Amino acid sequence: MPATPAPTLGDTTAATDETTPKVDFAAATTPYAAYAGIDTLHALLNPLSKEPAETTFIVATQVMELLFGLVRHEWTLAQQALRDNDLPTAVAALRRGLHAQDVLVNSWDLLASMTPVEFNSFRPVLGEASGFQSYMFLHLEFMIGNKHERLLRLYAGNPDVHAELRRTLEAPSLYDDAVAYVERCGVDVSSPVAAWLSVYNDPEQRDLCELAELLMDVAERVTRWRQRHLASVKRCMGAKPGTGGSSGLSWLRHAAEQDVFPDLWAVRDAL
Protein backbone atom coordinates (compact mmCIF):
# COMPACT_ATOMS: atom_id res chain seq x y z
CA MET A 1 0.00 0.00 0.00
CA PRO A 2 1.22 3.51 -0.72
CA ALA A 3 2.36 5.49 2.29
CA THR A 4 -0.16 7.92 3.77
CA PRO A 5 1.08 11.50 3.46
CA ALA A 6 1.83 13.17 6.79
CA PRO A 7 -0.62 15.96 7.68
CA THR A 8 0.76 19.46 7.14
CA LEU A 9 0.21 22.58 9.24
CA GLY A 10 -2.32 23.87 6.74
CA ASP A 11 -4.23 20.61 6.40
CA THR A 12 -7.48 21.34 8.25
CA THR A 13 -8.80 17.85 7.50
CA ALA A 14 -6.03 16.15 9.42
CA ALA A 15 -7.10 14.45 12.64
CA THR A 16 -6.33 16.52 15.71
CA ASP A 17 -4.07 14.84 18.20
CA GLU A 18 -1.64 15.85 20.89
CA THR A 19 1.11 16.64 18.37
CA THR A 20 -0.93 19.14 16.35
CA PRO A 21 -0.35 22.84 17.21
CA LYS A 22 -3.33 24.72 18.57
CA VAL A 23 -4.89 26.91 15.88
CA ASP A 24 -8.02 28.26 17.57
CA PHE A 25 -7.69 31.48 19.59
CA ALA A 26 -10.47 33.81 20.66
CA ALA A 27 -8.27 36.92 20.66
CA ALA A 28 -7.81 39.06 17.57
CA THR A 29 -4.16 38.06 17.40
CA THR A 30 -2.14 34.98 18.30
CA PRO A 31 -0.20 34.75 21.56
CA TYR A 32 3.00 34.80 19.48
CA ALA A 33 2.09 38.08 17.79
CA ALA A 34 0.95 39.60 21.08
CA TYR A 35 4.10 38.57 22.99
CA ALA A 36 6.60 39.85 20.42
CA GLY A 37 4.59 42.84 19.17
CA ILE A 38 4.62 41.39 15.66
CA ASP A 39 1.71 43.49 14.37
CA THR A 40 3.42 46.68 15.53
CA LEU A 41 6.75 45.53 14.13
CA HIS A 42 5.46 44.91 10.62
CA ALA A 43 3.41 48.11 10.68
CA LEU A 44 6.68 50.04 11.01
CA LEU A 45 7.80 49.07 7.50
CA ASN A 46 6.69 52.03 5.37
CA PRO A 47 8.79 52.67 2.24
CA LEU A 48 8.49 56.20 0.84
CA SER A 49 9.44 55.42 -2.74
CA LYS A 50 8.56 52.87 -5.40
CA GLU A 51 12.08 51.41 -5.39
CA PRO A 52 11.87 47.77 -4.19
CA ALA A 53 15.36 47.97 -2.66
CA GLU A 54 14.16 50.61 -0.18
CA THR A 55 12.30 47.89 1.72
CA THR A 56 15.56 46.01 2.23
CA PHE A 57 17.25 49.23 3.36
CA ILE A 58 14.55 49.93 5.95
CA VAL A 59 14.54 46.35 7.27
CA ALA A 60 18.33 46.38 7.60
CA THR A 61 18.16 49.67 9.47
CA GLN A 62 15.46 48.45 11.84
CA VAL A 63 17.28 45.17 12.49
CA MET A 64 20.44 47.08 13.36
CA GLU A 65 18.52 49.36 15.72
CA LEU A 66 17.09 46.37 17.58
CA LEU A 67 20.55 44.84 17.82
CA PHE A 68 22.05 48.11 19.06
CA GLY A 69 19.52 47.94 21.87
CA LEU A 70 20.35 44.32 22.62
CA VAL A 71 24.09 44.99 22.74
CA ARG A 72 23.50 47.97 25.02
CA HIS A 73 21.40 45.74 27.28
CA GLU A 74 24.20 43.16 27.58
CA TRP A 75 26.97 45.71 28.07
CA THR A 76 24.92 47.45 30.77
CA LEU A 77 24.49 44.13 32.59
CA ALA A 78 28.23 43.46 32.23
CA GLN A 79 29.14 46.87 33.65
CA GLN A 80 26.81 46.47 36.62
CA ALA A 81 28.19 42.99 37.31
CA LEU A 82 31.78 44.31 37.23
CA ARG A 83 30.81 47.04 39.70
CA ASP A 84 29.33 44.31 41.91
CA ASN A 85 32.54 42.24 41.61
CA ASP A 86 30.53 39.50 39.89
CA LEU A 87 32.89 38.44 37.11
CA PRO A 88 30.97 35.30 35.99
CA THR A 89 27.82 37.35 35.35
CA ALA A 90 29.84 40.00 33.52
CA VAL A 91 31.53 37.36 31.35
CA ALA A 92 28.19 35.74 30.49
CA ALA A 93 26.70 39.10 29.45
CA LEU A 94 29.72 39.98 27.32
CA ARG A 95 29.56 36.60 25.59
CA ARG A 96 25.88 37.07 24.77
CA GLY A 97 26.71 40.52 23.47
CA LEU A 98 29.36 39.07 21.16
CA HIS A 99 26.72 36.94 19.41
CA ALA A 100 24.56 40.03 18.93
CA GLN A 101 27.58 41.90 17.56
CA ASP A 102 28.21 39.09 15.08
CA VAL A 103 24.65 39.40 13.78
CA LEU A 104 25.14 43.17 13.59
CA VAL A 105 28.22 42.75 11.42
CA ASN A 106 26.43 40.24 9.18
CA SER A 107 23.44 42.56 8.87
CA TRP A 108 25.40 44.46 6.24
CA ASP A 109 24.90 41.43 4.00
CA LEU A 110 21.33 42.64 3.48
CA LEU A 111 22.71 45.69 1.69
CA ALA A 112 25.66 44.03 -0.03
CA SER A 113 23.89 43.55 -3.35
CA MET A 114 22.25 46.99 -3.54
CA THR A 115 23.42 48.81 -6.66
CA PRO A 116 24.17 52.55 -6.80
CA VAL A 117 21.22 52.99 -9.15
CA GLU A 118 18.86 51.34 -6.65
CA PHE A 119 20.17 53.38 -3.72
CA ASN A 120 20.14 56.66 -5.60
CA SER A 121 16.55 56.04 -6.69
CA PHE A 122 15.31 56.36 -3.10
CA ARG A 123 18.09 58.36 -1.44
CA PRO A 124 16.22 61.68 -1.86
CA VAL A 125 13.41 60.46 0.44
CA LEU A 126 15.96 60.12 3.26
CA GLY A 127 16.36 63.88 3.42
CA GLU A 128 18.86 64.59 6.21
CA ALA A 129 18.26 61.23 7.90
CA SER A 130 21.46 59.34 8.74
CA GLY A 131 22.36 56.37 10.91
CA PHE A 132 24.81 58.71 12.61
CA GLN A 133 21.75 60.20 14.35
CA SER A 134 20.79 56.92 16.05
CA TYR A 135 20.62 57.54 19.80
CA MET A 136 21.01 53.84 20.54
CA PHE A 137 24.18 53.80 18.44
CA LEU A 138 25.43 56.84 20.37
CA HIS A 139 24.90 54.95 23.63
CA LEU A 140 27.18 52.19 22.34
CA GLU A 141 29.83 54.68 21.21
CA PHE A 142 29.80 56.35 24.63
CA MET A 143 29.94 52.96 26.36
CA ILE A 144 33.15 52.01 24.53
CA GLY A 145 34.72 55.35 25.47
CA ASN A 146 34.17 57.24 22.21
CA LYS A 147 32.65 60.22 23.98
CA HIS A 148 31.88 63.58 22.36
CA GLU A 149 29.57 65.90 24.27
CA ARG A 150 28.64 67.91 21.19
CA LEU A 151 26.72 64.89 19.88
CA LEU A 152 24.14 65.44 22.61
CA ARG A 153 22.91 68.39 20.56
CA LEU A 154 21.33 65.88 18.17
CA TYR A 155 18.66 65.32 20.81
CA ALA A 156 18.37 68.78 22.34
CA GLY A 157 14.70 68.71 21.34
CA ASN A 158 14.02 65.41 23.15
CA PRO A 159 14.69 65.93 26.89
CA ASP A 160 14.25 62.27 27.86
CA VAL A 161 16.66 60.90 25.26
CA HIS A 162 19.06 63.80 25.88
CA ALA A 163 19.16 63.10 29.62
CA GLU A 164 19.65 59.39 29.09
CA LEU A 165 22.51 59.98 26.67
CA ARG A 166 24.13 62.41 29.08
CA ARG A 167 24.05 59.78 31.83
CA THR A 168 25.84 57.35 29.54
CA LEU A 169 28.31 60.03 28.47
CA GLU A 170 29.20 60.92 32.06
CA ALA A 171 29.25 57.36 33.39
CA PRO A 172 32.34 55.13 33.30
CA SER A 173 32.81 53.28 30.03
CA LEU A 174 32.82 49.50 29.78
CA TYR A 175 36.61 49.62 29.71
CA ASP A 176 36.71 51.94 32.74
CA ASP A 177 34.65 49.47 34.75
CA ALA A 178 36.92 46.61 33.67
CA VAL A 179 40.04 48.48 34.79
CA ALA A 180 38.40 49.40 38.10
CA TYR A 181 37.57 45.73 38.67
CA VAL A 182 41.17 44.72 37.88
CA GLU A 183 42.37 47.28 40.42
CA ARG A 184 40.05 45.87 43.10
CA CYS A 185 41.64 42.48 42.38
CA GLY A 186 44.95 43.90 43.61
CA VAL A 187 46.59 44.87 40.32
CA ASP A 188 48.36 48.24 40.10
CA VAL A 189 46.60 50.09 37.28
CA SER A 190 48.57 53.35 37.43
CA SER A 191 49.80 52.29 33.99
CA PRO A 192 46.93 50.39 32.33
CA VAL A 193 49.15 48.80 29.69
CA ALA A 194 51.57 47.56 32.35
CA ALA A 195 48.60 46.31 34.38
CA TRP A 196 47.27 44.22 31.51
CA LEU A 197 50.80 42.99 30.79
CA SER A 198 51.08 41.70 34.35
CA VAL A 199 47.69 40.02 34.00
CA TYR A 200 48.72 38.19 30.84
CA ASN A 201 52.03 37.09 32.36
CA ASP A 202 50.55 35.83 35.64
CA PRO A 203 49.17 32.24 35.47
CA GLU A 204 47.14 33.00 38.59
CA GLN A 205 45.18 35.71 36.78
CA ARG A 206 43.38 33.52 34.27
CA ASP A 207 40.01 35.09 35.05
CA LEU A 208 41.32 38.60 34.40
CA CYS A 209 43.03 37.39 31.24
CA GLU A 210 39.69 35.98 30.06
CA LEU A 211 38.10 39.37 30.74
CA ALA A 212 40.80 41.09 28.69
CA GLU A 213 40.27 38.72 25.77
CA LEU A 214 36.50 39.22 25.90
CA LEU A 215 37.05 42.97 25.72
CA MET A 216 39.29 42.37 22.71
CA ASP A 217 36.48 40.34 21.13
CA VAL A 218 34.14 43.28 21.69
CA ALA A 219 36.66 45.72 20.22
CA GLU A 220 37.35 43.61 17.16
CA ARG A 221 33.65 43.27 16.37
CA VAL A 222 33.12 47.03 16.67
CA THR A 223 35.91 47.50 14.13
CA ARG A 224 34.46 44.86 11.82
CA TRP A 225 31.09 46.63 11.91
CA ARG A 226 32.73 49.94 11.06
CA GLN A 227 34.68 48.35 8.21
CA ARG A 228 31.56 46.76 6.76
CA HIS A 229 29.78 50.11 7.05
CA LEU A 230 32.61 51.77 5.13
CA ALA A 231 32.61 49.09 2.42
CA SER A 232 28.81 49.19 2.02
CA VAL A 233 28.71 52.98 1.67
CA LYS A 234 31.63 52.93 -0.78
CA ARG A 235 29.82 50.35 -2.89
CA CYS A 236 26.36 51.99 -2.82
CA MET A 237 27.18 55.70 -3.08
CA GLY A 238 30.90 56.17 -3.55
CA ALA A 239 32.52 59.28 -2.09
CA LYS A 240 29.42 61.49 -2.04
CA PRO A 241 28.77 63.46 1.19
CA GLY A 242 26.58 61.65 3.70
CA THR A 243 22.90 62.49 4.04
CA GLY A 244 23.52 63.64 7.61
CA GLY A 245 26.13 66.18 6.50
CA SER A 246 29.28 64.12 7.11
CA SER A 247 32.07 63.84 4.58
CA GLY A 248 30.94 60.29 3.87
CA LEU A 249 33.77 57.89 3.12
CA SER A 250 36.54 59.92 4.79
CA TRP A 251 34.55 60.15 8.04
CA LEU A 252 33.77 56.43 8.00
CA ARG A 253 37.37 55.55 7.12
CA HIS A 254 38.65 57.58 10.07
CA ALA A 255 36.24 55.79 12.41
CA ALA A 256 37.24 52.36 11.08
CA GLU A 257 40.92 53.12 11.71
CA GLN A 258 40.43 53.98 15.39
CA ASP A 259 41.32 51.20 17.84
CA VAL A 260 38.71 50.37 20.46
CA PHE A 261 40.29 49.86 23.91
CA PRO A 262 43.76 50.91 22.65
CA ASP A 263 45.52 49.77 25.85
CA LEU A 264 44.61 46.17 25.09
CA TRP A 265 46.02 46.51 21.58
CA ALA A 266 49.19 48.18 22.88
CA VAL A 267 49.91 45.35 25.33
CA ARG A 268 50.36 43.05 22.32
CA ASP A 269 53.54 44.92 21.48
CA ALA A 270 54.98 44.24 24.92
CA LEU A 271 54.09 40.55 25.26
C-alpha positions in Angstrom: 0.0 0.0 0.0 1.2 3.5 -0.7 2.4 5.5 2.3 -0.2 7.9 3.8 1.1 11.5 3.5 1.8 13.2 6.8 -0.6 16.0 7.7 0.8 19.5 7.1 0.2 22.6 9.2 -2.3 23.9 6.7 -4.2 20.6 6.4 -7.5 21.3 8.3 -8.8 17.9 7.5 -6.0 16.2 9.4 -7.1 14.5 12.6 -6.3 16.5 15.7 -4.1 14.8 18.2 -1.6 15.9 20.9 1.1 16.6 18.4 -0.9 19.1 16.4 -0.3 22.8 17.2 -3.3 24.7 18.6 -4.9 26.9 15.9 -8.0 28.3 17.6 -7.7 31.5 19.6 -10.5 33.8 20.7 -8.3 36.9 20.7 -7.8 39.1 17.6 -4.2 38.1 17.4 -2.1 35.0 18.3 -0.2 34.8 21.6 3.0 34.8 19.5 2.1 38.1 17.8 0.9 39.6 21.1 4.1 38.6 23.0 6.6 39.8 20.4 4.6 42.8 19.2 4.6 41.4 15.7 1.7 43.5 14.4 3.4 46.7 15.5 6.7 45.5 14.1 5.5 44.9 10.6 3.4 48.1 10.7 6.7 50.0 11.0 7.8 49.1 7.5 6.7 52.0 5.4 8.8 52.7 2.2 8.5 56.2 0.8 9.4 55.4 -2.7 8.6 52.9 -5.4 12.1 51.4 -5.4 11.9 47.8 -4.2 15.4 48.0 -2.7 14.2 50.6 -0.2 12.3 47.9 1.7 15.6 46.0 2.2 17.2 49.2 3.4 14.6 49.9 5.9 14.5 46.3 7.3 18.3 46.4 7.6 18.2 49.7 9.5 15.5 48.5 11.8 17.3 45.2 12.5 20.4 47.1 13.4 18.5 49.4 15.7 17.1 46.4 17.6 20.6 44.8 17.8 22.0 48.1 19.1 19.5 47.9 21.9 20.4 44.3 22.6 24.1 45.0 22.7 23.5 48.0 25.0 21.4 45.7 27.3 24.2 43.2 27.6 27.0 45.7 28.1 24.9 47.5 30.8 24.5 44.1 32.6 28.2 43.5 32.2 29.1 46.9 33.7 26.8 46.5 36.6 28.2 43.0 37.3 31.8 44.3 37.2 30.8 47.0 39.7 29.3 44.3 41.9 32.5 42.2 41.6 30.5 39.5 39.9 32.9 38.4 37.1 31.0 35.3 36.0 27.8 37.3 35.3 29.8 40.0 33.5 31.5 37.4 31.4 28.2 35.7 30.5 26.7 39.1 29.5 29.7 40.0 27.3 29.6 36.6 25.6 25.9 37.1 24.8 26.7 40.5 23.5 29.4 39.1 21.2 26.7 36.9 19.4 24.6 40.0 18.9 27.6 41.9 17.6 28.2 39.1 15.1 24.6 39.4 13.8 25.1 43.2 13.6 28.2 42.8 11.4 26.4 40.2 9.2 23.4 42.6 8.9 25.4 44.5 6.2 24.9 41.4 4.0 21.3 42.6 3.5 22.7 45.7 1.7 25.7 44.0 0.0 23.9 43.6 -3.4 22.3 47.0 -3.5 23.4 48.8 -6.7 24.2 52.6 -6.8 21.2 53.0 -9.1 18.9 51.3 -6.7 20.2 53.4 -3.7 20.1 56.7 -5.6 16.6 56.0 -6.7 15.3 56.4 -3.1 18.1 58.4 -1.4 16.2 61.7 -1.9 13.4 60.5 0.4 16.0 60.1 3.3 16.4 63.9 3.4 18.9 64.6 6.2 18.3 61.2 7.9 21.5 59.3 8.7 22.4 56.4 10.9 24.8 58.7 12.6 21.8 60.2 14.3 20.8 56.9 16.1 20.6 57.5 19.8 21.0 53.8 20.5 24.2 53.8 18.4 25.4 56.8 20.4 24.9 54.9 23.6 27.2 52.2 22.3 29.8 54.7 21.2 29.8 56.4 24.6 29.9 53.0 26.4 33.2 52.0 24.5 34.7 55.4 25.5 34.2 57.2 22.2 32.6 60.2 24.0 31.9 63.6 22.4 29.6 65.9 24.3 28.6 67.9 21.2 26.7 64.9 19.9 24.1 65.4 22.6 22.9 68.4 20.6 21.3 65.9 18.2 18.7 65.3 20.8 18.4 68.8 22.3 14.7 68.7 21.3 14.0 65.4 23.2 14.7 65.9 26.9 14.3 62.3 27.9 16.7 60.9 25.3 19.1 63.8 25.9 19.2 63.1 29.6 19.6 59.4 29.1 22.5 60.0 26.7 24.1 62.4 29.1 24.0 59.8 31.8 25.8 57.3 29.5 28.3 60.0 28.5 29.2 60.9 32.1 29.2 57.4 33.4 32.3 55.1 33.3 32.8 53.3 30.0 32.8 49.5 29.8 36.6 49.6 29.7 36.7 51.9 32.7 34.7 49.5 34.8 36.9 46.6 33.7 40.0 48.5 34.8 38.4 49.4 38.1 37.6 45.7 38.7 41.2 44.7 37.9 42.4 47.3 40.4 40.1 45.9 43.1 41.6 42.5 42.4 44.9 43.9 43.6 46.6 44.9 40.3 48.4 48.2 40.1 46.6 50.1 37.3 48.6 53.3 37.4 49.8 52.3 34.0 46.9 50.4 32.3 49.2 48.8 29.7 51.6 47.6 32.4 48.6 46.3 34.4 47.3 44.2 31.5 50.8 43.0 30.8 51.1 41.7 34.4 47.7 40.0 34.0 48.7 38.2 30.8 52.0 37.1 32.4 50.5 35.8 35.6 49.2 32.2 35.5 47.1 33.0 38.6 45.2 35.7 36.8 43.4 33.5 34.3 40.0 35.1 35.1 41.3 38.6 34.4 43.0 37.4 31.2 39.7 36.0 30.1 38.1 39.4 30.7 40.8 41.1 28.7 40.3 38.7 25.8 36.5 39.2 25.9 37.0 43.0 25.7 39.3 42.4 22.7 36.5 40.3 21.1 34.1 43.3 21.7 36.7 45.7 20.2 37.3 43.6 17.2 33.7 43.3 16.4 33.1 47.0 16.7 35.9 47.5 14.1 34.5 44.9 11.8 31.1 46.6 11.9 32.7 49.9 11.1 34.7 48.4 8.2 31.6 46.8 6.8 29.8 50.1 7.0 32.6 51.8 5.1 32.6 49.1 2.4 28.8 49.2 2.0 28.7 53.0 1.7 31.6 52.9 -0.8 29.8 50.4 -2.9 26.4 52.0 -2.8 27.2 55.7 -3.1 30.9 56.2 -3.6 32.5 59.3 -2.1 29.4 61.5 -2.0 28.8 63.5 1.2 26.6 61.7 3.7 22.9 62.5 4.0 23.5 63.6 7.6 26.1 66.2 6.5 29.3 64.1 7.1 32.1 63.8 4.6 30.9 60.3 3.9 33.8 57.9 3.1 36.5 59.9 4.8 34.6 60.2 8.0 33.8 56.4 8.0 37.4 55.5 7.1 38.6 57.6 10.1 36.2 55.8 12.4 37.2 52.4 11.1 40.9 53.1 11.7 40.4 54.0 15.4 41.3 51.2 17.8 38.7 50.4 20.5 40.3 49.9 23.9 43.8 50.9 22.7 45.5 49.8 25.9 44.6 46.2 25.1 46.0 46.5 21.6 49.2 48.2 22.9 49.9 45.4 25.3 50.4 43.0 22.3 53.5 44.9 21.5 55.0 44.2 24.9 54.1 40.6 25.3 
